[in-house]
């Protein structure tokens, strides 16, 4: 620039807007394209999305209802109503709440439609009974079941098989949101079941049914209708290969309750648990028996996870696991056989493979029970999946018994977490577990030391420091896995 010349103002470079990319599975966004989603870890689902528009200033508008002191809010309309299935009511915290939106997820063919058809039939029967007792047939409330995956005739055949034919249950086969809203206006249901949310679409937004945009729009409209009219809405959701709910994660935040329906296809046992519940606990478990004639609750499912036998068999041990606040007695079985392979086989069913490998390593290093030349097979009974660390001790005893061909007593249970140093650690809820085992007739128990303590932390009075009695059971407290092996195989 020449001296004395005029200076030109510096022009700031205009920043170019960066393209935004979004995952078609979960809605995760990033500023640049990547091959794998950073949220759901799915490959090939990140695509370019439309540029975001700036937020608009929304002026204040009319309110739907004036704000009131919280003490003047009537809670009678928000009280839960039983569904008729005690196991489902246990998980929900008493029943369904008017205006609540529930999301039920599970693998294909697990029995979601059968369960909800049973719930819909029971809800319609209860509604009719409550209104007829008042002598007002015109006030009968109805239940609307919307299927987007099957025809009405297919659902009717299932209803005939499970006995879910009632006058108050209405059925519609629709896949368009506007048609579903029309059915709601015509039927005026108390309960709405949509099977499934991924098959419903609307022409108001772009995309195919099941996409992020479509699922978000359909769910938002159904939630709005549920809150405005006090209708309980149950949405059925698909799951991915990893077991997570398919679609945007925003859907789980919008609904009030998220339920998972689990079970082995080769077993009749089905379990339902809540991972989110605004109206009740999230640590309860409901058990059901699924058969050709329908689905029924199992108030005492512990017997399904045990093998009834008169003689003791090597390689078996019984434990008590806590599913939420519910104790379940389950059996762990093990088989150890000489291997003819360079790398011996380790097969597990119903237990975590990494946890089994750790217990085998502790047995080899701390207890000198080596199985580096043997195949080890570990399984649970009844198709139950045990993920709690309290199963470690029963697993170790079962594998050790199978290795030396020595059987444990059929009246013995074992529970405790095994550490890498060979110690046996205390697990929560030991007294509740022992009470359940005593109810089923078990006489002996091996537990970690310090498990039996009073509420103030002081131990129970006992004559023998290693032996006490609780709920009519002889309880042996141990410090290490080596000590647990000694007392378990010498117990009567």
Secondary structure, DSSP 8 states (H G I E B T S, - for coil): --TT---------------EEEETTT--EESS--SB-TTT--BT-EEEE--------------SS----GGG---GGGSEE--S-HHHHHHHTSSEETT-EEEEEE-TTSSHHHHHHHHHHHHHHHHHHHHHTTT-GGG--EEEEEESSS-HHHHHHHHHHHT---TTEEEEE--BHHHHHHHHHHH-EEEEEEE-GGG-B-TTS-S-TTSHHHHHHHHHHHHHHHHHHT-EEEEEE-B-TTSSBSS-THHHHHSSEEEEEEE-TTSSEEEEEEEEESSS-SS-EEEEEEETTEEEE-S-GGGGG----SS--TTEEEEEEEETTEEEEEEEEEEEEE--SSS--EEEESB-HHHHHHHHHHHHHHS----TTEEEEEEESTT--B--GGGHHHHHHHHHHHHHT----TTEEE--EE-TTSBEE--TTHHHHHHHHHHTT--EEEEETT-SB-TTS-B---SBTTEEEETTEEEEEESBHHHHHHHHHH--
